[in-house]
Amino acid sequence: MAVPKQKRSKRRTGQQQAANMKITPQTLTKCSQCGESKRQHVVCHVCGYYGGKKVLEIESKLDKKLKKEQKAKAKEEKKED
């Protein structure tokens, strides 16, 4: 039976393990609806489509800003009454 003569250091063990760990970049594809790049098998963060179907209702920053302004106006009108 084979037995190592000396203990392998933590540094040497780590170096050997690191040699086999490689980071692969994420694969990006184009969205079929808006053409933006997105990760595979994930809902598009720009338009909310996945597999040609609308899955999420995504609001733009402008829409959110307009809603906030409308709420502020409604609050002011309530205070005046």
N, C-alpha and C positions, 0 to 999 in steps of 0.2 A: 504494500500500500504506500502511495506517495505522500510524503509529509514534508511541508516546507521547512527549510533549515532555520530561517529567521522570520520574524514578524514583519509584515508589510506595513510601512508607515501610512498614516492617514493621508499625507500629502500625495504619496505615490498611488494610493487607492483612488483618491479623488481625481487625479490626473487621468487615470485609466477610464474611470466612469465618464469624465467630461469628454473624452475623445469620441465616445459613442453617442453622446447627446448632441443632436444638431437641431437648431431652430429652423423650421420651415416657414416661409412667409405665407400669409393668408392668401387664399386664392379669391380674387375678385372677379365678378361678372357684371355685365351691364343689365340694368333693370329693363324689362320688356316694355314698360309703360313710359317712363320718363327718361331713360337712357343714362341715368346716374350710375356710378359704380357702387356695388353693394356686395356683401359677403354671400357666398353660396348658401342656399337653403335657409335664408333669413328674410324676414319682411323688409321691404325697402323703407328706409327711414325718411325718405323725401316725399313719396306719394302714398305709401301704405299698401301697396299691392304685393301679392305673393302668388305666383303661379297663374297670373292673368286675372286674379280675382281681388276685389277690394276687401282687405282684411281689417285695416285700421283707418279711423278717421283722424287725419293729421291736420292740425291747424298751423298756419304759418305765423311768424312773429307779428306780421301786420294785422292778421285777424285777431290775435290775442290782444294787441294794443287797442284796436277799435272796440272790442268787447269791454275792456277795462274803462275806456273813456265813456262808453254808454252807461255803465254801471255808476260811474262818478256823477254823470249828469242826472241820472234817475235819483240818486241820493240827494243831490242838491234840490231837486224839485220837491222831494218829500219834505225836506226841512223847511222850505218856503211855505208849504201848505199848512 
